[in-house]
Amino acid sequence: MTLRAAEPAWNYLVNYRFSIMINFQRKIHILILFVCVVAAFALSHQTVFAQAVLPFDLLNLKAQEPSLVIPYDIIKVTEAWDRIKNSMQPLSQVILGVVDTDFQINHPEFEGVDIGRSPISTEVMNEAHGTAVMGIIGANNISRSGSYIFPQMNGILSGATTNYILGFRKISSFRRDELGSALNGLVDGGVEIINMSLGLVLETALTPEQKANPFLATKAINQERFTEYEKFFNDYFSKRTDILFTVAAGNQNVDVVNHTPGGQANKQNTIAVGATTIVDGRTEGIFGSNFGSGVALAAPGEKVYAPTGFVTPLGLDDYWNPSGRSGRFFGGTSASAPMVTGVAGLIKAIKPNLTPAQIKQILTESADPIFSPIGSDEAEKLLGSGCTAISTPAGQTQRGCRLNAEKAVCHALVGLGCVVSPPSPPGVWTSVGTMTTKRLEHSMTVLPNGKVLIAGGQTENGFASGATTSAELFDPATNTFTRTGTMFLPRRAHTATLLPNGKVLMAGGWDGIDPASYIATELYDPASGTFSFIGNMTHTRHWHTATLLQDGTVLLIGGEGNINETLASAELFNSNTNTFSSVGSMSTVRRFHAAMLLRDGRVLVSGGNGAGGVGFPNLLNAEIYNPLTQTFEAPIQLVAARLRHTATLLPDASVFLAGGLAFSFTPTAERFKPVISQFEAVSGEMLTNRNSHTALSLSDGRVFIIGGKTPPGIPIPDVELYDSGQDAFQLTGNMHISRTSFPGNASFAVMLADGRIFAAGGAADIDFTNAFITITDTAEVFMPD
């Protein structure tokens, strides 16, 4: 069967129309746990076994109102509790201290908590900062009655153990003598970890806008006083090397060196903690998280649920929470620091002989890398550097490390013997189960938290089948799939672009029945797990490309518009205003083309299908979009005509084009050299003739060429490797299932943050004679050697 014999079946599909109704249905599953274990408080230095996760904890809160516990979900607190519980590891008593401005002793969350031998405030506070900090670390999840009362919570420590002491010292001002007395009081009480969610900023580091803010003005000091505090904290931290100090990096949107004590927390026994948003951005604005090389680690500092001033009866007004009911939101580095303190306490309880330096090493090495777009203002504003990213998403650069409680307690130095995500055998594809539904021409987007958003696509076997509105998430840590929000439109052959704000732009596509393309777009918000309409593009599109530019805008190019209309137009999406605007058009119409962001910020658009559509000659040229002029430069000739090929960026800034269709399948490949603005053929050819495949590049210059279809159009499981350094191809392990993205050029594989390749869905078989496509719901992962 030749390619030309296959195309009439596709033409039949795109001209076949009928109407369908889409019914939306959601199911709410509430997790109710009824195992209640109340452990007696142990004497000092005794050991107790980890308690079961109780019904009155974050899991119950999550079942009642999921939005309440998003920051805790991000750092995988409940997963850490499960790891500790399952290990049956005896836990030692741990003593932690907090220096803060206030703490309300009679809040129900601290009933039964051993608060040590320290003077504390009993005054009811409307803005109980210290109560929130104490609550994140160790609020008790056992109420007076012994039964759960919504919305009661628990702190990070109490989900795993009851054998801890929380010491507190109040400071009413920021005098050095008062700070010294508070710290000495905690140290004399035997604390092993001290949390300090407080500080001052160097006045000259603030902007005029910040200086005009009354709250920030009270936190600013001159150089002379700042130098005095620098010496005080440097001396204290250096003297007490047996204590781990977790210190808020500050919320003045400056380099942490201009903050005290955050700027002095650069020692082996100190951790300066920055704050991230719930989509792993840095909290910004005039109260944005401080940053810089002095920040060791970050944790969520946005919409953090925590106790605040208690007013009878217990209700959501007694908490800082993201539901909006109380109108309060606890956040910033004041909230992120106690998250680190709580996890450090868990580690100390598991293995009490660990030194502060070792705990700091564990927390930083086990953290999840976070990224920012290359060239963006945020890229250089570091939020930690001690973690390692096996691979970096295209167009991104690592800018920090975000706390992961599960990985921390499973670190080799802790000794629980658990492995968060068992590494796949190098060079071997391993099944990770099945998606919630079969999908073809779906989108796959790696989110900042490492999960993969899989959305839309054709879900029924056959040629003339519609698209779905459903979406799901793949969690690489557990290799599991869960449903997430539902799109407003059933989409296939659409694009999904991760934006700098962590949301995902879903643009264009079609419903799989009516060949007319969509003009409407929507956003997926990982924080809420929902989709929302945001407006229309300037033109209907599917089989187009969408590229995130260095300034954070998205360039959408070409595709098919109205029926049998191939487009030369392009447009920009501005995520700050959620608006689209037209830019210069290409010299020719294109669909099934490839687009790749170059290191200099321009976009290379190569090949595709031109005027006349299917069956007409495919394009032998490429052109470059220049964001400075918002126009396309003069066309450049390819070595070979291509459509449904791949384009990947190599470490030397060249672009590697592989396979595709010319007049027939082509095994050739070529590289675009930006310096000379020219394409050059690579030596040799691919070992498997293919198109509609996926290609993923590694940081070492290797490119994995995955699946696709081979003549006369049969899906294949074959995977081969192109080594850009050797300019050579070699076979590597094949997938368990054949996969191709036919009929479009959507990807069915992505690179995970842990370095594995993840493949899911696609067409496993195509029968042109009977016009039938078999779609798969299987998924598998591959760890490169």
N, C-alpha and C positions, 0 to 999 in steps of 0.2 A: 504494500500500500504506500503510495507516495504522499508527500505533503499536500499536493494539489487535490488528491482524492479525499483528504481529510477535511479540507476547508468548507465544502458545501454543507456538511453537517453543522458546522459552527454558524454559517450564514443562516441556516434554518433556525438555529436557536435564537439569534439576535432579532429575528423578524417575527418570532412567535410571541403573541401577546395574549394575556388574559388578566383579569383583576383578582386579587386575593385580599382577604381580610386578615389582619394581624391582631390577635388577642393577646393582651398583656396579662400575665399572671405572676404574682409573687407569693412565695411561701415564707413565713417567718418561723424559724425554728428557735425555740427557747431552751437553752441548756439549764437544767435544774439538777443540781448535785445535792444529795442528802447525807453525805458522810460527814459526821461531826466528830472531831477529835479535839478535845481540850487537854493540852499537855500541862502538867504542873510545872511551875517554874523551878528550874534546877539550881542547886547551890553553885557558887562560883567554881569554875574549872571542871564541873561535871560535864558529861556528854549526854546528849539526847539524840534519838533518831529523828530524821526529818518528818515533820507532820504531813498528813495528807492535805491536799488542797481542799480547803473547806468551802461550804456552800455560800458563806458570806464573804466573798472575796471579789477580785477583779473579774473573774469568770462570770459571777452572778451579775455584777454590774453590766458586763458586756451583753449578757442575755437580755437585761432589762432595757438598756439604752446604749448601743454599740459606740456611739460617738464619744461617750465618756472616757473610754480607755484607749483611744488611738495611740497616744504617745507611749503608753506601756506596751501596747502590741508591737510598736515599731522596734523597741529594744528587746522584745521577746522575753518579758519577765515570766509569764506563765509557763513558757517552755523551759526556762531555767528551773523553776520550781519542780516541774515534772522530772527533769534530769536528776535533781537532788533526791527527790522522793524515790525514784526508781532505783537509785544506787544503794539505798539503805545505808548510806554513809553516816556514822556517828558525828554529830555536830557539837562543837565546843561552844561555850559561852563567848559572846563577843560584846565588847563595850565600845560604843560610839558616842561622840560628843558633837554638840552644835553650839556655835556662838552666833547669836542673832538678837534682834531687837525686842522680840516678844514671843510668848508661848502661853496658850491657854490650857491650863492643866485640867480643867473640868470638861473638856470636849469629850464626848462619848467614845471617840476613836482611840483614846488613850486609857480607857478603863482597863486596869490590870497590867498596863505596861510599866515595867520597872524603869522609872526615870532617874534612878541613881540618887545620889546625895548632893543635890545642887539646888540653890535657891532659884525659884522660877516665879513668873508672874501668874497670878490667879485672876487678873482683870480680864473681863470680856473685851475682846478686840474686834472692831469692825473690819480692820485690815490686818489680820493676824498673819504676818509674814512668816514668823518663826513657827507657827502652828502648821502652816503648809509644808515648810521644809522638814519638820519633824515627822509629819504625816507621810510624806513620800518615802522617807527612810523606814519608818517603823510603826505607822498607825496600826492599832490592834484590830483584827477582824472579828473579835469576839465581843458581842454586845453584853450589856448587863443581864439580859434575860437568857443569854445563851443561844438565841435564835436570830436569824438574819432580819435586819430592818432596812429596807431600801431607803436611802441610797448609801448605806454604810460601805466603807472600803477597807482595804488593808494596805500597809506599806510593803516595800520590797522585801524587807526581812521577814515579816510575819507570815508571808505565804509559804515559807519553808521551815521556820523555827520559831519557838516561843522563848528560847533561851538567850535573850539579849538584854542589855541595859542601854538606855538612851540618856546620856547626860546632857544638861542644858545650862548655859550661862548667858544671862541677859546683859546686853550693853545698851545704855540709853544715849550714849554719845560715842564718838569715834576717837576718844583720847587714848594715847598710847598706854597710860597707866591702867586705864579700865580694860583695854584689850589684853594687856599682860596679865592682869588679875583673872580675867575670864579664862584665858588659855591655861594658866597655871592651875586654876581650880579643876579644870577637866583632866589635865595631866595627872594631878594628885589623886584624882578619882580612878585612875587606871585606864583611861580611854586609850584605844589603839588607833582610831581613825577620827579625825575632826573635820567637820564640814563648816565652811565659812562662806555663806551666800551674802556677802557685803563688800563694801569697798568705796574708795574715792578715786577721782580722776584728775589728772593734771589739767589745770584750767586752760593752758595755752593750746591743748590738743583739741579743744571743742570748737565747733563751727559757731558763727554768729547766731545762727538759729538755735543751737543748743544752749548757748550762753543766755539767750532770752527766755529759755524755759525755766520756770521757777524751781521745778523739781531737780533738774540737772544742775542748776546753779548752786543748790545746797550741797551737791556732791563734789564740787570742784575746789581744788586747793592750788596754791601757788607752788613754784619750784622749790622753795626753801622747805615748806612743810612736806612736800612730796618726797624730797630727799631724806628727811627725817624718818618718814614711814618706811621708805625703802630699806634703810639701815635696820630699823626695828624688825621688820619681817624677815629680812635676810638672816639676821642674827638668830632669830627665834627658830626659823625652819632649819638652819644649819646646826643649831644646838640639839634639837630634838629629832635626831635621825631615826629614832625608834617609832615615831608617830607618822602615819600617812595623813597628809593634809589635802583635802579636796577643796578647791577654791574657785568660786565663780569668777569667770574672766571679766565680767562687767558688761554693762549694756549702754555704752556710750558711742558705739560704732567707730572705735579707734583701735589702733594697734595696742595690744595688751600691755606693752612696755610702758604705756602712759596710765596704767591703772595699778592701784595698790589695794590688796596684796596680790592681785592676779599677775602683775608684772614680775613679782618675785617668786612665783611658783614655777620655777624652771629647774628644780633640783630632783634628785632621785626619789625623794620622799614626798614630793608635791605634785599635784595634778591641777593645772588650770583648765577649767571646763568651759567650752563655748556652747552656744545654743543654736540648734537647727529648727527649722520649721517642720511640720509634719510631712513634708515632701522633700526633706533633706536639703532645702536651701538654708542660707544663713538668715537668722532673724535680722531684719533691716530697719531702716528709718533712723530717726535721731536716737531711738532707744535700741538700736540694733546690737547684736552680739559683738563684743570685741573679738579681735582676730590676731593672727600673726604667728610667728615661729614659736612664741612662748606658750601657745595653746597646745596642750597635749592630747586633748580628746574633746568630743562634742556629744551632746545628748539632746533629745527634743526639749525645746523651750517654748512651745506654743500650745495653748489650750490644754494645760495640764490640770487634771482633776486632783484636788487635794483639800484637806480640811481647812476651814477658816473659822472665824468667830462663831461660837455655838449659841443658838437661841432656841429654847424649847418651843415645840417639839422638833426632833431631828428631821431635817428635810434638805432639799437641794440648796436652800439658801445658806446652809452651814458648810458649803464647799465652794472653792473656786472650781468652776467647771465650764466646759465648752458648750453646754446645752443652751445657754443664754437665759435660763430661768432666773438666775441670780444676777445676771448682768456682769459677772466678774470672770476674769480669765487670768489664772496664775501662769506665769511664763518667764521668759528670759533666762539668763544664766543662773538666777536664783533658783529656778526649778530644775535646770539640767544638772547642776552640781550635786544635789541630793540623790538624783538617780544614780550617778556614779558612786556616791558614798554608799548607797544601799547595796549595790552589786559588790562593791569592795567588801562590805560586811558579810555577804554570803560567802565570798571566797575565804575570808578570814575564819568564818565558822567551820568551813569544810577542812581547811588546813591551817591551823593557828600558828604554825612555825614559819609561815611565809613572811618575808621582810617587806617593808613598805615599797622598796625598789622592785621586788618581785611582783607584788600586786599591781604596781603601775605598769610593769612590763606585760603582765597578763591582760590587763584592761586595754592597753593600746594595741598589742599584737592581735587580739581577738576582735577588735572593732571592725565594722564594715566600712570599706572605702566609700567616700562620697565624691561626686564629680561636679564640674562646672564647664560650660562651653569654652573651648579654646579661644583666647583673645578677649573674653569678657572681663568686666571690672572685678567680678567676684573670684575669678580664677586664682588670683594671687593673694586673696584674703584667707589665709590658711586657718583651718580648724582641726589641726592635728596632722601628724605625718608618720606615726609609728606603725600603721597598718600597711598591708601589702595588697595591691590589686593585681590579680593574675592577668587580667586584661582590662583595657579601658575602652568604653563605648566610643564609637566613631564621633569625631568632632568634640570630644570631651577631654578634660584633663583632671587628674585627681587633685582635690583641694582639701581633703580632710578625712577624719576617721570618726564614725558614729558608734557609740556604745552598743554592744550586743551582749546581753546578759547570758543567753544560752551558750554562745561560743566561749564566754569568759569562764563559766563554771566547768566547761568541757576542755579547757586548756590543759595541755600536758602537765604543767607545773602544779595544777590543782589536784590532779590524780584521781578524778572520778572514773576515768576510763571510758567516757562517752565520746562519740564522734557526731558532730552536728549533722553533717551531710557526708555519708560515706563516699570517698572519692571513687569515681568510676575508673576501672582499669584502663590505663593509657592505651590508646589505639583500639579500643573495643567499644562498640555501641551497646548501651545497656537500656533495657526497657524501663520506663517510669510510669507505666500504666496507661490509662486512656483519659482523654478529655471528657468533659460532660456531654459533648456532642461531636459528630463528625463535622469537618470543615474543609472547604476548598476556596481559594481566593479570599482568605481571611487576612487579618492583620495581626502582627506580633510585635509588641513593644516592651522593651526592658525598662521597668520603672526605677526611680531612684532608690527604692527600698530593695531592689534586686528581684522582685517578682516580675512575672511576664503577663502583660495584658493581652489576651487573645480575643479578638472581637469579630463578629459578623461571619461572612462567608456562606457558600452553598452548603447545605447540610443533608440533602437527599441525593441518593444515587441517580444517575441519568443526566442527559444533556439539558432538557428544558425544566430546570428546577430553580425554585426561588431562593432568596437569601434569608438570613436570620437576623433578628435584633439582639440575640443573646451575646453575652460576653462572659469570660471566666478568667481566673488568675491561676498561674502556675507558681508554686512556691518552691524554689530550688533547695531550700533548707530541709524540706520534708518530702520533696518530690510528689506533691499532691496538687489536685485541681479543685477549685471551688468557684461557684457561680458568683458573679458580681453584678453591678447594675445592668439595666437593659437599655439599649439604644432606642431612640425614637423612630429611626428608620431601619428597615432591613438592608444591610449594605454588603456588597462584595465588590472586589476590584477597587476598593477605596484606598486612601492612604491614612496612616496613623502616625503622628509626629509628636515626640516628646518635647514639650516646651520648657524654657528655662524655669518657669514657675512650678514645674512638676506635673502639670496637667497634660493631657494628650488630646491633640486636635484630630478629629475624625472628619475627613473631607471627601466629598464626592462619592463615587461608587454608583451602583445601580442595584435593582432588586432581583435581578436574574430572570425576570419574566418580560417586563417591558424594557426594551433596549434603550429607552431614554435615560440619560444620566441624571444624577442629583445635582442640585445647586446648593442645597442646605448643608450646614456643618453643625457639629456639636462637640462639646468638650467632655472628657472623662476626668473626674476629680478623684484621685486615689484616696484622699482623706475621707470622703463620704461614700466612695464606691458607687457614684451615680453619674449619669450623663445629663447634659443640659444643652438645649439649642442656643446658638450664639449668633446666628445670622447666615447670610448667603454669600457665596463666592461671586465673582463678577461673571462667571460662566459655568454652566453645567460641565462636569468632568467625570470620567472613569478611565482606567488604564493610563493615568497621568503619573507624574512623580511629584514628591514633596520633599524639600531639602531645608533643614534648619541652617540658617546663615549665622555668621559670627556675631551679628548684632542682635540675635534672638528672634528675628522675623523668619517667616517660612515662605519659601519660594515654591509655588505650584506651577507646573509647566505641562503644556500640551494635553494629550489624552484624547478620548472620544467625547464629543459634546452631545449634540442632538443626533438623531438616528443617521448613521453613516457619515457623520461630520467629524473629521479629524482636525485637531486644533494646532495653531501656531502660537496662540496667546499664552501669556504668563501673568501671574499676579502675586502680590505679597500679602501675607497675613501678619498683622501686628497684634501680638498677644497682650500688649498693654491696653489697647483699646478694643480688642476683639473685632477688628474691621479688616476688610479686604480692599486692595487698590490695584488697578492694572499697571503693568510696567510694559516695556517694549516687547514686541513679539519676535519670535524666531524667524529665521529666513525661510523656513519650510514647516509644514505641519508634521507632527510626530505623535505616535502612540507606540506602546511597547518599547519605548526607549529606556535609557539608563541615565541617571544624573548623579554626580559625585562632587561633594564640596572639596575644593582644592585648598592647600595650606595657605595660599594667599587670599582666601576669602571668596574667590570666584567659583563658579559652578560649571563643570564640564557636562554637557548634554550630548550623548552619543547615540547614533543609529536610530532605530525605530522603523515604523511603517509610515510611509508618506501618503501623498494624495492618491486617492483611488481605493485605499483600504486593502483588505486581504486579497492576495493573489497578484498584487502589483509589486514591482521591484522594491526591495527594502533599501534603506538609506545608506549611502557610502560616505557620509560626512558627519561631523560633529560641530558644535558651536559652543561658545563660552559666554555665560552671563556674567556681566561686571556689575556688582552691587553699587559701585560708586556712581556709575552713569545710568544704572537701571536699564541697560540695553544689552543686546547680544552682539558679540563681536563676529567678524567675518568667519564663514564656515571653514573647517579644516578637514581635509580628506582622511578617511580611515584607510587602513591597510585592506580591510575586507568589509563588505556590507554586513550589517547585523541588526536583528531585533530579537527580543526575549533573551538577551545576553546579560552578563553581569559586569559591574564596574566596581573595583575595590581600590582603596588608597593604600599605597605601599610606604614603608618607612622613608624611602628616599624622595617622597613627595610625588612620585609618578603614579599613574592610574593604570590598573591592569584590567583589560577587557577580555572576556573569555566566552567562546562558543556563540550560540545563537543561530539565527537563520539568515542566510543570504538568499539565493534562489532555492537552496536546499539546506539541510543541516550542515554546519561547519564546525570542525574540530580546532580551528585556528584560534590564536590569541595574539594580543598586541599590547604595547604599553605606550601611554601618552606621557611625553616628557615636557613639563610646563616651561622649562628654561628655554627650550628651542621651539616650543609650541608645535610639536610634531609627533605623529604616531609612528612607532617602529614595531615590526613583527618580532615576536619572541622566537627563540630557536626551538624547533620541534613543534609538535601539536599535542593537544590533549589526548590522553589515552582512550577516552570514551567520547564519541561524538554526541553532543548534547545541546539542548536549549531548554528554556523554562526551568532552570536550575537555580540554586542559591550558592553564593560564594561569600566566605567570611575570612577576613585577614587577621593574622596574629601580629603581635608587636615585633616578633623576630623576622618578619618579612615573608612568612609562609602564608599561602592562601589555600583554604579548603574549598573544593568545588564539589557540591553535594547534590545528588539526585538529578532530577530533570527528566527529559524524555529523549530517546534516541530513535533513529529511523526504524519504522515509518511513523513513529509518534508514540512509542511504548514507554511508560514510566519505568525508571530504573532505580535500584538502591545504591548504585556505584558511587564511591567517593574517591577522589584523587587529590593529590597535593601538588601545588606549584611552589617551588622554592625560588623566590625572586633573586636570592644571592647566587644560586647556581644556574638560574634561568632554565630549570628543568622540571619535568612532571614525573610523579611516581604514584602508584596505587597505594591506598591505605585501607583501613577497615571499612567494609560496606555496612550500610544500615540494615536493620532487620526487615524493613518494609520499603517498597518502592514509593517514591514521592515525586510529584511534580506539581507546579502551580498552574498547569494548563486550565483555562485558555489564557489567563493573564500572566503578568510577571510579578505577582506578589510573592513575598518571601514566606517560606515554610520553616526557616531555621534562623536562630539568632545566637549570639554569643552571650553567655551568662556572666555575671560579675565574678563568679568563682573560676572562670576560665573554661568551663565546659561548653560544648556546642549542644544546643537544644533544638530538636526537630519535632514538629507536631503537625498532624493532619496532611492535607494534600490529596491529589489523585493517585491512587495506588494502581489503577488499571484503566485503560481507555480502549473501548471497542468501537472503532469507527464504523465498521460494517453495520452494527446494530444501534449506532448512535447512543452509546451507553458509557457513563463514567462511574467508576467505583471509588467512593471517597472513604478515607480512613480516619478513625478517631484515635489512633495510636500515637504514642510519643516516646522518644528515646533520647539519651544523652551520650556524649562522646567527650572524653578527656584527651586532648592532644598529648603526644609524647613530649 
